[in-house]
Amino acid sequence: METLTMAINTIKSFNIFSLLDILVVSYIFYKAYNLLRETRAEQLLKGMLLLVLMIPISRLLRLNMLYWILSNTLTIGVLSMVIIFQPEIRRVLEHLGRSAFNEVHILNDEENMDSVVREVINAASNLSKLKTGALIVIEQRTGLAEIVTTGTKIDAAISSALLENIFVVNTPLHDGAVIIRNDRIAAAGCFLPLTTHDDLSKSLGTRHRAALGISENSDCIVVVVSEETGTISLAVNGSLTRNYDKDKLKDILTRILRKRQDKKKTFREQVMEWLRKMKLLSK
């Protein structure tokens, strides 16, 4: 009866703000799930949800010892979640930061974007033919200032000749990564964090693991050229795809950059565009 009375009172007090509250919370859970989906955290989260569901079941079935263990485990559950999900929590917070604030690391116009794509794919194609290893990181909304400081600052206009020269074997900067910021080469010889995933193919070397590592921690785009096979790979959002030729690489890079460029709109522009679509504002 108490539960029924509480439910009736909740329904009576339901208003537009209650609906807004439900929608906001649902959206937060939906976005959080999308960020955790297909990661190791998803399996851990399912395990923790199962433990939470077992608490009322164990109490109902009078499994006193199991109920005591589960109840006391939850007292340290919050701290455990912070420790276990530390990489995912960082990823969620960075995603929120990229969504809420307008960053300056995405190319602003089509001409610069096409120029960057052209020079990068020319360099990658030529290095692939020579089987010269390369690691090229294109910075996006997430700033990579801490990565830039690990290498040698260059601040030069992007050209395929310069990129190819940087990765020539036995030169001082060939082992690290090149960081591209906007339409310039910010630094070379930079050190990247390696991925923590253990289920990768043994054929993938340190360059590919570094490309995956930085793409897991930021929204950058990473072009990798294998030193052993000359294969061109691309790392985006913690996923690695391989066997790109010049045309295929140009197509995917252009589509990714244009898609992210379209998303780079101020809040005011988004509101104005929405009002126009709703025919509440004239053009």
Stockholm file with secondary structure:
# STOCKHOLM 1.0

chainA/1-283         METLTMAINTIKSFNIFSLLDILVVSYIFYKAYNLLRETRAEQLLKGMLLLVLMIPISRLLRLNMLYWILSNTLTIGVLSMVIIFQPEIRRVLEHLGRSAFNEVHILNDEENMDSVVREVINAASNLSKLKTGALIVIEQRTGLAEIVTTGTKIDAAISSALLENIFVVNTPLHDGAVIIRNDRIAAAGCFLPLTTHDDLSKSLGTRHRAALGISENSDCIVVVVSEETGTISLAVNGSLTRNYDKDKLKDILTRILRKRQDKKKTFREQVMEWLRKMKLLSK
#=GR chainA/1-283 SS CHHHHHHHHHHHTCCHHHHHHHHHHHHHHHHHHHHHTTSHHHHHHHHHHHHHHHHHHHHHTTCHHHHHHHHHHHTTHHHHHHHHTHHHHHHHHHHHHHHHSCCSCSCCSHHHHHHHHHHHHHHHHHHHHTTCCEEEEECCSSCCHHHHTTSEEEEEECCHHHHHHHTSTTSTTTTSEEEEETTEEEEEEECCCCCCCSCSCTTCCHHHHHHHHHHHHSSCEEEEECTTTCCEEEEETTEEECCCCHHHHHHHHHHHHHHHHHHCCCHHHHHHHHHHHTTSSCC
#=GC SS_cons         CHHHHHHHHHHHTCCHHHHHHHHHHHHHHHHHHHHHTTSHHHHHHHHHHHHHHHHHHHHHTTCHHHHHHHHHHHTTHHHHHHHHTHHHHHHHHHHHHHHHSCCSCSCCSHHHHHHHHHHHHHHHHHHHHTTCCEEEEECCSSCCHHHHTTSEEEEEECCHHHHHHHTSTTSTTTTSEEEEETTEEEEEEECCCCCCCSCSCTTCCHHHHHHHHHHHHSSCEEEEECTTTCCEEEEETTEEECCCCHHHHHHHHHHHHHHHHHHCCCHHHHHHHHHHHTTSSCC
//
